[in-house]
Amino acid sequence: MTKILTNLSKINDLLIAAAKRGNRDTSNIQIIAVTKEVSVERTQEAINAGLIHLGENRPEGLNHKIAAIQADVRWHYIGSLQTRKVKQVIHHIDYLHSLDRLSLAQEIEKRAEKPVKCFVQVNVSEEESKHGLTVEEVLPFIETLTSFTKIQVVGLMTMAPNTEDKALIRSVFKQLKQCQQQIAEQGFAHAPCTELSMGMSNDFEIAVEEGATFVRVGTALVGNERGEQDEHEK
């Protein structure tokens, strides 16, 4: 059994337990293997382990892996996307997790050949170091996208603060869930907003308990070859 299979088994066990605590069906929760810090070879290992949702945060890494692997998987762009780089990624991804401004939406509308499934990025904790809209800005922003034909707002995305305070992390995820429900209740054709992208290696269990439908797991699942190399060189 490969290291990734071992990790995946552990993560699935934790995910199932968290879903049970949250009274949720695990069939509605997808694991995104964040492969941004690993090689093509290890990314292929993840695919061989049965993972079909893969996340990258740079155009160069995304396109290199897509060209090298050419597998029937779902590619998620999970990093902040510069407007000038939209044309490099928009035709190759299945989901964008970082729609956070009108200029980006306009560039997607201009460049995309078909509707793009987008998560609006929300900076729930309002940290200066994070991208995203405030909770109060989300509904007005989504309303401005009504006439856009190439953007489908499938859900919301956030990142919790990097803290050991589980109550604070839970509060952030709860707020995103409430915001998502508010948008979904509007019945927008362009923004069904049924999905929640939240939770990473260190907090995905709390995210699952609070309603995440996509969790973005990197180090705990596929490792970090850059970090492993640094460790090896010590």
PABAKE-425094 format. One record per residue: x, y, z of N, C-alpha, C in turn; residue in one letter; residue number from 1. Coordinates in pm, 1 decimal. Layout:
     neast    nnorth       nup    caeast   canorth      caup     ceast    cnorth       cup  resn  resi
         X         Y         Z         X         Y         Z         X         Y         Z     A   NUM
...
% end
This chain:
     neast    nnorth       nup    caeast   canorth      caup     ceast    cnorth       cup  resn  resi
      83.9    -119.2       0.0       0.0       0.0       0.0      88.1     125.2       0.0     M     1
      57.4     221.4     -90.5     137.4     342.9     -98.2     105.3     435.1      18.8     T     2
     194.2     531.0      40.3     174.8     628.3     147.8      44.8     705.3     127.4     K     3
      15.4     740.0       2.7    -107.3     815.3     -24.3    -230.9     731.9       8.8     I     4
    -229.0     605.1     -26.0    -342.9     518.2       8.7    -360.4     508.7     159.0     L     5
    -249.9     497.8     231.2    -255.9     493.8     377.5    -314.0     623.8     432.1     T     6
    -264.9     736.8     380.8    -315.9     867.1     424.0    -463.8     882.4     391.9     N     7
    -501.8     840.0     271.5    -640.9     853.4     228.5    -733.6     771.9     317.3     L     8
    -688.7     652.3     354.9    -769.5     569.3     443.9    -793.8     639.4     577.8     S     9
    -688.6     700.5     632.5    -701.1     773.0     759.5    -793.6     892.9     745.4     K    10
    -776.7     967.0     637.0    -858.3    1086.5     615.7   -1004.5    1049.2     595.3     I    11
   -1027.8     941.2     519.9   -1166.2     895.8     500.9   -1231.1     857.6     633.5     N    12
   -1155.4     791.7     719.9   -1209.1     755.3     851.2   -1246.9     879.7     931.3     D    13
   -1159.6     978.9     929.9   -1185.9    1103.6    1001.3   -1304.9    1177.3     940.7     L    14
   -1311.8    1175.8     808.4   -1421.1    1243.2     738.3   -1554.9    1177.5     769.4     L    15
   -1557.4    1045.5     768.6   -1681.2     972.1     799.2   -1728.0    1000.9     941.2     I    16
   -1632.8    1003.6    1034.4   -1667.2    1031.7    1174.1   -1719.8    1174.4    1188.9     A    17
   -1656.2    1269.6    1119.3   -1701.2    1408.8    1125.6   -1839.3    1424.7    1063.6     A    18
   -1862.9    1355.4     952.7   -1993.9    1362.2     888.7   -2102.9    1306.2     981.0     A    19
   -2068.3    1200.7    1050.9   -2164.3    1141.8    1145.1   -2196.9    1239.9    1256.6     K    20
   -2094.7    1307.0    1308.4   -2118.1    1406.7    1413.0   -2205.4    1521.2    1362.1     R    21
   -2190.0    1555.0    1234.6   -2268.4    1662.8    1175.5   -2398.2    1616.5    1114.2     G    22
   -2430.2    1486.6    1132.2   -2553.1    1428.4    1077.2   -2561.4    1450.5     926.2     N    23
   -2450.2    1415.4     857.9   -2440.9    1438.7     715.2   -2412.4    1310.1     639.0     R    24
   -2444.3    1313.1     509.9   -2418.7    1201.9     419.4   -2283.3    1224.9     352.6     D    25
   -2193.7    1130.7     364.3   -2059.5    1148.2     307.1   -2059.8    1153.6     154.2     T    26
   -2166.6    1107.8      91.2   -2171.6    1111.8     -55.3   -2175.4    1255.9    -106.7     S    27
   -2206.4    1350.7     -18.1   -2211.3    1491.4     -56.7   -2080.7    1565.2     -26.4     N    28
   -1975.7    1490.5       8.0   -1848.5    1553.2      45.8   -1736.8    1499.5     -43.7     I    29
   -1666.7    1589.2    -109.2   -1558.0    1550.4    -198.6   -1423.7    1596.6    -142.0     Q    30
   -1323.6    1511.7    -154.1   -1187.3    1548.0    -115.7   -1113.7    1599.2    -239.3     I    31
   -1060.8    1720.6    -229.6    -972.3    1772.6    -333.6    -828.5    1748.2    -288.4     I    32
    -756.6    1670.2    -365.4    -614.8    1647.6    -335.4    -535.8    1767.3    -386.7     A    33
    -482.4    1845.2    -293.5    -407.4    1965.2    -332.6    -264.4    1923.9    -365.8     V    34
    -233.0    1927.8    -493.2    -106.7    1872.4    -543.7      -3.8    1980.0    -575.9     T    35
     -25.7    2100.8    -528.0      60.3    2213.6    -565.7     204.8    2197.7    -519.6     K    36
     229.3    2120.7    -413.7     365.2    2106.1    -361.1     428.1    1971.0    -394.6     E    37
     367.8    1899.0    -488.7     422.8    1767.0    -522.8     440.2    1753.0    -674.2     V    38
     513.2    1652.1    -710.9     550.4    1628.6    -850.0     436.8    1565.4    -930.6     S    39
     460.7    1559.8   -1061.0     368.9    1488.7   -1150.2     354.8    1343.0   -1106.3     V    40
     467.0    1282.5   -1069.1     465.2    1140.5   -1031.6     377.8    1116.8    -908.8     E    41
     390.6    1203.8    -809.1     308.1    1183.5    -690.7     162.4    1219.8    -718.5     R    42
     139.5    1315.2    -804.7       3.1    1347.2    -845.5     -60.2    1226.0    -913.2     T    43
      17.3    1157.2    -996.0     -32.8    1035.4   -1060.5     -63.9     928.1    -956.5     Q    44
      17.4     920.7    -852.2     -11.0     826.8    -742.9    -145.5     856.9    -678.5     E    45
    -173.7     984.4    -661.9    -301.6    1024.4    -603.0    -418.1     980.3    -691.8     A    46
    -401.2     996.2    -821.1    -504.5     952.3    -915.5    -520.0     800.5    -909.4     I    47
    -407.5     729.9    -903.8    -412.1     583.9    -894.3    -479.7     537.1    -766.3     N    48
    -476.0     622.0    -662.8    -541.4     589.5    -535.5    -692.1     614.4    -540.1     A    49
    -739.2     667.3    -652.9    -882.1     688.1    -669.8    -929.0     831.4    -653.1     G    50
    -835.4     922.7    -635.0    -872.7    1063.5    -618.7    -894.0    1126.7    -755.9     L    51
   -1008.2    1188.6    -775.4   -1039.2    1245.9    -907.1   -1053.3    1397.7    -904.1     I    52
   -1049.3    1456.4    -785.1   -1051.4    1602.3    -773.0    -912.6    1648.5    -730.1     H    53
    -847.7    1730.8    -813.9    -711.0    1775.2    -788.6    -705.8    1927.0    -787.6     L    54
    -626.9    1982.6    -695.4    -619.8    2127.2    -681.5    -481.2    2183.5    -703.2     G    55
    -474.0    2288.7    -784.2    -348.4    2360.6    -809.3    -371.7    2509.7    -788.7     E    56
    -263.1    2583.3    -757.8    -279.5    2725.3    -729.2    -194.5    2816.9    -815.6     N    57
    -126.7    2760.1    -916.4     -49.5    2842.1   -1009.2     -73.4    2792.7   -1151.7     R    58
     -86.4    2885.9   -1248.2    -110.6    2844.6   -1386.7      -4.3    2749.4   -1439.3     P    59
     122.3    2777.6   -1405.7     232.4    2695.9   -1459.2     223.3    2551.9   -1407.5     E    60
     199.9    2536.4   -1277.2     187.7    2403.1   -1219.5      67.7    2328.2   -1273.1     G    61
     -42.7    2399.5   -1285.0    -165.1    2339.0   -1338.1    -144.1    2286.3   -1479.5     L    62
     -94.7    2372.0   -1567.3     -80.6    2333.4   -1707.4      25.7    2226.6   -1728.7     N    63
     132.2    2231.7   -1648.9     235.8    2128.5   -1658.9     177.7    1991.5   -1623.5     H    64
     100.3    1984.8   -1517.5      45.3    1856.9   -1474.2     -63.1    1806.4   -1568.6     K    65
    -145.6    1896.6   -1617.1    -249.9    1854.8   -1711.5    -185.8    1794.9   -1836.8     I    66
     -82.5    1859.6   -1887.8     -15.7    1810.2   -2009.2      53.8    1677.1   -1985.2     A    67
     111.9    1661.2   -1866.4     188.0    1539.7   -1837.1      99.1    1421.6   -1803.7     A    68
     -14.2    1448.6   -1740.0     -96.7    1339.8   -1688.4    -208.8    1301.0   -1783.7     I    69
    -279.4    1398.3   -1834.9    -388.7    1373.7   -1930.2    -484.3    1265.0   -1880.9     Q    70
    -529.5    1281.1   -1758.3    -621.4    1183.9   -1698.7    -762.1    1241.8   -1691.0     A    71
    -858.4    1154.4   -1676.2    -998.4    1196.5   -1664.2   -1025.2    1234.0   -1518.6     D    72
    -982.4    1355.2   -1482.2    -998.5    1404.0   -1346.0   -1061.0    1543.0   -1351.1     V    73
   -1095.1    1594.8   -1234.0   -1153.0    1728.9   -1223.6   -1046.1    1821.7   -1166.2     R    74
   -1012.3    1924.2   -1241.1    -908.7    2017.2   -1197.0    -971.3    2138.9   -1130.8     W    75
    -922.6    2170.0   -1012.4    -969.9    2285.2    -934.7    -857.2    2386.8    -925.4     H    76
    -886.3    2511.9    -960.5    -788.6    2617.9    -940.0    -821.5    2683.8    -807.4     Y    77
    -732.9    2668.0    -709.5    -765.9    2707.0    -572.5    -689.2    2830.4    -524.5     I    78
    -601.6    2885.5    -607.1    -524.6    3002.2    -565.7    -585.9    3130.8    -616.5     G    79
    -535.7    3240.9    -564.7    -576.1    3370.9    -617.3    -535.0    3379.1    -763.9     S    80
    -624.3    3427.7    -849.0    -597.7    3429.6    -993.2    -586.0    3574.1   -1041.5     L    81
    -470.2    3608.0   -1095.0    -451.6    3740.4   -1152.4    -532.9    3751.6   -1280.8     Q    82
    -590.7    3866.2   -1301.9    -675.6    3887.2   -1419.6    -599.6    3856.9   -1548.7     T    83
    -473.0    3897.5   -1553.9    -394.4    3878.0   -1676.9    -361.5    3731.4   -1703.6     R    84
    -382.6    3644.5   -1603.8    -351.8    3502.6   -1621.8    -476.2    3416.6   -1644.2     K    85
    -592.1    3479.7   -1651.4    -716.1    3404.4   -1672.7    -707.3    3318.0   -1797.5     V    86
    -654.5    3375.4   -1905.5    -650.9    3302.3   -2032.0    -562.6    3177.2   -2025.2     K    87
    -471.9    3172.5   -1927.5    -384.2    3056.2   -1914.2    -452.2    2936.8   -1847.8     Q    88
    -558.6    2961.9   -1773.6    -617.8    2852.5   -1695.7    -764.8    2823.5   -1726.6     V    89
    -835.7    2920.6   -1779.5    -981.6    2910.3   -1779.5   -1035.2    2796.7   -1866.6     I    90
    -958.7    2757.7   -1968.3   -1005.1    2650.0   -2056.6    -966.9    2511.4   -2004.1     H    91
    -890.4    2506.8   -1895.5    -837.1    2379.6   -1848.4    -895.6    2333.3   -1715.3     H    92
    -974.8    2416.7   -1650.8   -1022.4    2383.1   -1516.3   -1171.1    2350.5   -1515.6     I    93
   -1209.9    2274.3   -1415.1   -1351.0    2243.0   -1394.7   -1413.1    2334.8   -1289.5     D    94
   -1330.9    2380.4   -1194.5   -1379.3    2469.0   -1088.7   -1275.2    2577.0   -1058.9     Y    95
   -1324.6    2698.9   -1033.2   -1241.3    2807.3    -982.7   -1288.4    2840.4    -841.2     L    96
   -1195.7    2836.5    -745.5   -1233.4    2856.7    -604.9   -1205.7    2998.1    -554.7     H    97
   -1171.7    3090.5    -642.5   -1121.2    3219.6    -595.5   -1179.3    3339.3    -670.3     S    98
   -1306.2    3334.1    -705.4   -1369.8    3450.8    -766.3   -1394.8    3553.7    -656.0     L    99
   -1325.6    3668.6    -664.6   -1330.0    3763.8    -553.2   -1342.1    3910.0    -594.7     D   100
   -1362.0    3935.6    -725.5   -1373.3    4074.6    -769.3   -1436.3    4080.3    -907.6     R   101
   -1495.0    4196.0    -937.6   -1567.0    4212.6   -1063.2   -1473.9    4206.7   -1183.5     L   102
   -1353.9    4262.0   -1170.9   -1261.3    4261.0   -1285.0   -1225.6    4118.7   -1326.2     S   103
   -1214.5    4029.6   -1230.1   -1186.3    3889.1   -1260.3   -1305.9    3824.9   -1330.0     L   104
   -1424.2    3853.3   -1280.7   -1545.8    3800.0   -1343.4   -1557.9    3848.6   -1488.3     A   105
   -1526.9    3974.5   -1511.5   -1536.2    4030.4   -1646.4   -1436.8    3964.4   -1740.8     Q   106
   -1317.4    3935.3   -1690.9   -1216.7    3869.9   -1775.3   -1256.8    3725.8   -1805.9     E   107
   -1314.1    3656.9   -1708.7   -1364.5    3520.6   -1733.3   -1475.0    3524.6   -1837.6     I   108
   -1565.2    3618.9   -1822.0   -1675.7    3633.1   -1917.4   -1623.0    3655.8   -2058.9     E   109
   -1516.2    3731.4   -2069.8   -1456.6    3762.4   -2199.4   -1384.0    3642.8   -2260.4     K   110
   -1316.7    3564.9   -2176.8   -1227.0    3459.6   -2226.8   -1288.3    3319.8   -2234.8     R   111
   -1381.0    3288.5   -2145.6   -1431.2    3150.7   -2136.0   -1514.6    3112.0   -2257.2     A   112
   -1502.4    2985.2   -2294.8   -1579.3    2933.7   -2407.8   -1707.2    2865.1   -2362.6     E   113
   -1714.5    2833.9   -2233.4   -1832.7    2771.4   -2175.3   -1843.7    2815.9   -2029.7     K   114
   -1959.6    2799.8   -1966.6   -1973.8    2844.0   -1827.4   -1871.6    2777.0   -1735.1     P   115
   -1816.9    2855.9   -1644.6   -1717.7    2808.4   -1549.4   -1781.3    2799.0   -1410.8     V   116
   -1762.3    2683.9   -1346.3   -1815.4    2665.9   -1211.1   -1724.6    2740.5   -1113.5     K   117
   -1780.3    2840.1   -1048.3   -1699.9    2927.4    -962.0   -1748.2    2924.4    -817.1     C   118
   -1652.0    2931.4    -727.3   -1678.7    2958.8    -586.4   -1640.7    3104.6    -562.1     F   119
   -1729.5    3178.6    -500.1   -1694.2    3313.9    -458.2   -1613.1    3303.2    -329.6     V   120
   -1496.2    3366.4    -328.5   -1409.2    3359.7    -211.5   -1451.7    3465.2    -109.5     Q   121
   -1470.9    3419.3      13.2   -1518.3    3505.9     120.2   -1414.0    3509.5     231.4     V   122
   -1373.1    3628.4     269.5   -1278.1    3647.2     379.8   -1361.4    3666.9     506.6     N   123
   -1415.6    3557.6     557.4   -1507.3    3563.4     670.8   -1441.2    3628.9     791.5     V   124
   -1316.9    3593.3     816.9   -1245.9    3644.2     934.7   -1190.1    3784.8     915.0     S   125
   -1199.8    3835.0     789.8   -1155.5    3970.3     754.5   -1008.8    3995.3     791.5     E   126
    -925.9    3894.3     765.9    -782.2    3908.8     787.7    -719.2    3980.9     669.1     E   127
    -630.3    4074.1     697.0    -566.9    4151.0     590.6    -482.3    4064.2     497.9     E   128
    -435.3    3952.5     548.6    -348.3    3864.4     469.4    -426.1    3775.8     372.4     S   129
    -558.1    3777.5     380.4    -639.5    3688.5     297.0    -717.4    3766.1     191.3     K   130
    -735.7    3701.6      76.5    -818.9    3756.4     -29.5    -965.9    3724.7       1.3     H   131
   -1053.7    3793.3     -70.6   -1195.2    3758.3     -60.0   -1282.9    3874.1     -16.9     G   132
   -1412.2    3856.9     -42.6   -1512.6    3955.4      -3.8   -1547.8    3939.5     143.0     L   133
   -1599.7    4044.8     202.2   -1657.7    4030.0     335.4   -1792.9    3961.6     321.0     T   134
   -1843.7    3909.7     429.5   -1974.3    3843.2     425.8   -2080.7    3938.1     372.2     V   135
   -2073.7    4064.8     412.1   -2175.0    4162.7     369.9   -2168.3    4193.5     220.9     E   136
   -2053.4    4172.6     161.3   -2036.7    4205.2      18.9   -2081.3    4093.2     -74.9     E   137
   -2102.0    3973.6     -22.2   -2124.4    3857.1    -108.2   -2252.5    3869.0    -190.9     V   138
   -2364.9    3895.2    -127.0   -2491.7    3901.7    -200.7   -2490.9    4012.0    -306.5     L   139
   -2451.6    4135.9    -273.3   -2446.6    4238.5    -378.1   -2354.8    4200.7    -494.1     P   140
   -2241.1    4138.2    -463.5   -2148.8    4097.2    -569.2   -2214.0    3994.4    -660.9     F   141
   -2277.4    3894.5    -603.6   -2341.0    3790.3    -685.1   -2455.0    3849.0    -768.8     I   142
   -2524.1    3946.2    -714.7   -2630.9    4012.0    -790.9   -2575.3    4083.6    -914.0     E   143
   -2451.8    4134.6    -906.1   -2392.8    4204.0   -1022.1   -2358.1    4106.9   -1134.8     T   144
   -2356.9    3977.0   -1104.9   -2318.9    3876.4   -1205.0   -2438.7    3819.6   -1280.2     L   145
   -2555.9    3873.4   -1256.7   -2679.3    3817.6   -1313.6   -2673.0    3802.1   -1465.2     T   146
   -2615.0    3899.2   -1533.6   -2613.7    3895.9   -1680.2   -2494.4    3822.1   -1738.1     S   147
   -2406.1    3772.7   -1652.0   -2287.1    3701.9   -1700.0   -2326.0    3559.6   -1742.3     F   148
   -2291.8    3523.3   -1865.1   -2332.4    3392.1   -1918.0   -2226.1    3284.2   -1897.8     T   149
   -2103.5    3325.2   -1861.9   -1993.4    3228.8   -1850.2   -1955.5    3199.5   -1705.5     K   150
   -2032.3    3251.4   -1611.5   -2002.3    3229.0   -1470.2   -2122.0    3166.7   -1400.4     I   151
   -2098.8    3051.0   -1340.8   -2199.8    2985.4   -1258.9   -2145.2    2977.8   -1117.3     Q   152
   -2208.5    3050.2   -1026.5   -2163.7    3049.6    -887.4   -2221.1    2925.7    -819.5     V   153
   -2137.4    2822.2    -809.1   -2183.6    2695.8    -751.0   -2176.4    2696.3    -599.0     V   154
   -2097.3    2790.5    -543.6   -2084.7    2791.2    -398.8   -1993.0    2900.8    -349.2     G   155
   -1957.7    2890.9    -222.3   -1868.3    2986.5    -156.6   -1746.7    2914.0    -103.0     L   156
   -1635.7    2987.8     -92.4   -1510.8    2932.2     -40.4   -1454.5    3024.2      66.3     M   157
   -1395.0    2966.8     169.4   -1320.5    3046.2     265.4   -1204.5    2966.3     320.9     T   158
   -1112.4    3038.4     384.9   -1002.7    2978.4     461.0   -1013.2    3029.0     603.7     M   159
   -1011.3    2938.3     697.9   -1018.4    2975.4     838.9    -883.6    3030.9     884.1     A   160
    -881.6    3107.4     991.6    -754.3    3156.6    1045.5    -663.0    3041.0    1084.1     P   161
    -533.1    3065.1    1073.1    -434.4    2965.0    1113.0    -416.8    2973.7    1264.4     N   162
    -499.1    2900.3    1336.9    -502.5    2910.7    1482.3    -539.0    2775.9    1543.5     T   163
    -507.0    2759.8    1669.5    -546.5    2639.7    1743.0    -684.6    2657.9    1807.0     E   164
    -741.5    2776.6    1792.3    -872.0    2807.8    1852.5    -983.8    2745.5    1769.0     D   165
   -1025.4    2626.2    1807.3   -1125.4    2553.5    1729.4   -1260.4    2623.6    1728.2     K   166
   -1291.4    2694.0    1835.8   -1418.4    2767.1    1841.5   -1420.1    2877.9    1736.2     A   167
   -1307.2    2944.6    1718.0   -1297.8    3049.4    1616.4   -1308.7    2990.7    1476.6     L   168
   -1238.2    2880.5    1453.9   -1246.4    2812.4    1323.6   -1390.2    2772.4    1294.0     I   169
   -1456.3    2714.9    1391.8   -1595.1    2670.9    1373.5   -1686.8    2790.0    1343.2     R   170
   -1662.5    2900.7    1410.5   -1743.0    3020.1    1388.3   -1731.5    3069.1    1244.4     S   171
   -1609.9    3065.8    1189.3   -1588.5    3106.8    1050.6   -1665.3    3016.4     955.2     V   172
   -1656.8    2887.7     976.8   -1727.2    2793.5     889.4   -1878.9    2806.9     903.0     F   173
   -1926.4    2829.1    1022.9   -2070.8    2849.0    1044.0   -2120.8    2972.3     968.4     K   174
   -2042.0    3079.5     973.8   -2081.7    3202.2     904.8   -2087.4    3181.5     754.0     Q   175
   -1991.7    3105.5     699.6   -1994.2    3079.9     555.4   -2116.1    2997.1     518.1     L   176
   -2149.6    2899.1     599.6   -2267.7    2817.1     574.8   -2393.8    2903.6     574.8     K   177
   -2405.3    2992.9     669.2   -2521.7    3081.9     675.1   -2529.4    3170.9     551.3     Q   178
   -2414.6    3219.9     508.4   -2409.0    3303.8     388.9   -2449.9    3224.0     265.2     C   179
   -2398.8    3102.8     254.5   -2434.0    3015.4     141.3   -2584.2    2989.9     135.7     Q   180
   -2644.2    2963.7     250.0   -2788.4    2938.5     254.6   -2866.4    3062.4     212.5     Q   181
   -2818.3    3178.7     253.7   -2884.1    3303.1     216.1   -2885.3    3321.2      64.2     Q   182
   -2770.8    3291.8       0.1   -2762.5    3305.2    -145.6   -2851.0    3201.1    -213.5     I   183
   -2843.7    3076.9    -166.6   -2922.4    2968.9    -228.1   -3071.5    2999.7    -223.9     A   184
   -3115.2    3062.5    -116.1   -3258.5    3094.3    -101.1   -3306.8    3198.5    -201.2     E   185
   -3214.8    3272.1    -261.8   -3254.4    3373.5    -360.0   -3305.5    3311.3    -489.9     Q   186
   -3263.0    3187.0    -517.2   -3307.5    3118.3    -638.3   -3249.2    3176.1    -766.5     G   187
   -3128.0    3230.9    -758.0   -3064.2    3285.4    -877.8   -3032.4    3174.1    -977.1     F   188
   -3065.9    3195.6   -1102.8   -3033.3    3095.9   -1205.5   -2882.0    3084.8   -1223.3     A   189
   -2811.7    3195.3   -1210.7   -2666.9    3196.4   -1233.3   -2588.7    3159.8   -1108.2     H   190
   -2657.7    3146.5    -995.5   -2587.5    3120.7    -869.6   -2667.9    3026.2    -779.9     A   191
   -2671.5    2897.6    -817.1   -2741.7    2801.4    -730.7   -2681.0    2794.0    -591.5     P   192
   -2549.4    2813.5    -583.4   -2475.7    2825.8    -457.1   -2510.2    2714.9    -357.7     C   193
   -2495.4    2591.9    -403.0   -2525.3    2476.6    -317.4   -2400.8    2418.9    -250.6     T   194
   -2281.4    2465.0    -290.4   -2157.4    2402.5    -244.8   -2081.7    2491.5    -146.5     E   195
   -1999.5    2427.6     -63.9   -1913.1    2498.1      30.2   -1772.3    2439.5      22.4     L   196
   -1676.5    2520.1     -19.6   -1536.5    2479.3     -24.3   -1466.9    2537.8      97.8     S   197
   -1444.1    2452.9     196.6   -1379.0    2500.1     319.6   -1320.4    2380.7     393.3     M   198
   -1211.3    2408.5     464.7   -1142.8    2302.2     536.4   -1019.5    2254.7     462.5     G   199
    -907.7    2248.3     536.4    -781.6    2199.9     480.6    -725.8    2091.4     572.5     M   200
    -598.9    2058.6     556.0    -541.8    1945.3     629.5    -564.8    1954.4     779.9     S   201
    -554.5    2075.5     834.8    -559.0    2089.3     980.6    -698.0    2116.0    1037.6     N   202
    -796.6    2142.4     951.2    -929.4    2176.8    1005.8   -1046.9    2119.3     926.3     D   203
   -1019.8    2021.4     838.5   -1128.1    1972.3     753.8   -1237.8    1899.9     831.7     F   204
   -1203.5    1843.9     946.8   -1306.7    1775.2    1025.4   -1411.8    1873.6    1075.6     E   205
   -1367.9    1987.9    1124.0   -1462.5    2090.3    1168.5   -1544.5    2139.0    1049.4     I   206
   -1478.7    2156.7     935.4   -1547.6    2202.0     815.1   -1657.7    2105.1     773.2     A   207
   -1627.2    1976.5     778.5   -1727.3    1874.9     743.9   -1844.9    1881.2     841.0     V   208
   -1816.2    1895.0     967.6   -1923.7    1905.7    1067.2   -2014.2    2024.6    1038.9     E   209
   -1956.6    2130.0     981.4   -2032.6    2252.9     958.6   -2086.3    2267.7     816.5     E   210
   -2069.2    2165.0     733.0   -2137.3    2168.5     604.0   -2052.6    2170.3     479.1     G   211
   -1920.6    2155.7     489.6   -1835.8    2156.4     370.2   -1876.5    2046.7     272.6     A   212
   -1878.7    2080.2     144.4   -1902.3    1978.9      41.5   -1772.8    1947.9     -35.1     T   213
   -1676.3    2038.9     -27.5   -1542.2    2015.5     -81.7   -1440.9    2053.0      25.9     F   214
   -1349.6    1961.2      56.5   -1239.1    1992.5     148.1   -1109.4    1982.6      69.4     V   215
   -1019.0    2076.2      95.1    -895.3    2087.9      17.8    -780.1    2036.4     103.0     R   216
    -735.9    1914.3      75.5    -636.7    1849.7     161.9    -508.0    1825.0      82.7     V   217
    -399.9    1884.1     131.3    -271.4    1869.6      63.4    -173.2    1786.3     142.4     G   218
    -105.8    1849.3     236.9       3.5    1784.9     309.7     -37.8    1654.4     375.7     T   219
    -152.5    1651.9     439.8    -196.0    1532.5     511.8    -228.6    1417.1     418.1     A   220
    -244.8    1446.7     290.5    -283.8    1344.4     194.6    -169.5    1306.1     100.8     L   221
    -116.3    1403.3      29.7     -12.3    1373.5     -70.3     127.1    1415.0     -24.4     V   222
     135.5    1480.8      91.8     264.4    1525.5     142.0     305.3    1658.0      81.6     G   223
     430.1    1694.8     105.7     488.0    1818.1      54.8     632.0    1786.6      17.8     N   224
     654.6    1759.3    -109.2     787.7    1714.6    -150.1     893.4    1822.0    -130.2     E   225
     853.5    1947.9    -136.1     948.4    2055.9    -110.5     992.4    2050.4      35.6     R   226
     895.5    2034.7     124.4     927.2    2025.1     266.2    1005.2    1898.9     298.6     G   227
     971.1    1788.6     231.9    1040.9    1662.9     255.4    1186.4    1671.3     211.1     E   228
    1207.9    1745.0     100.4    1345.1    1762.5      53.2    1425.3    1845.8     152.0     Q   229
    1360.3    1953.7     202.3    1427.6    2038.3     300.6    1463.6    1957.7     423.9     D   230
    1373.6    1872.4     467.2    1395.9    1790.6     586.3    1510.7    1692.9     562.9     E   231
    1513.6    1637.1     441.7    1617.4    1539.6     405.6    1756.9    1605.0     407.2     H   232
    1758.7    1734.8     371.5    1888.0    1802.9     358.9    1941.5    1852.3     492.2     E   233
    1862.7    1846.0     599.0    1907.5    1891.9     730.7    2015.1    1801.1     785.3     K   234
% end
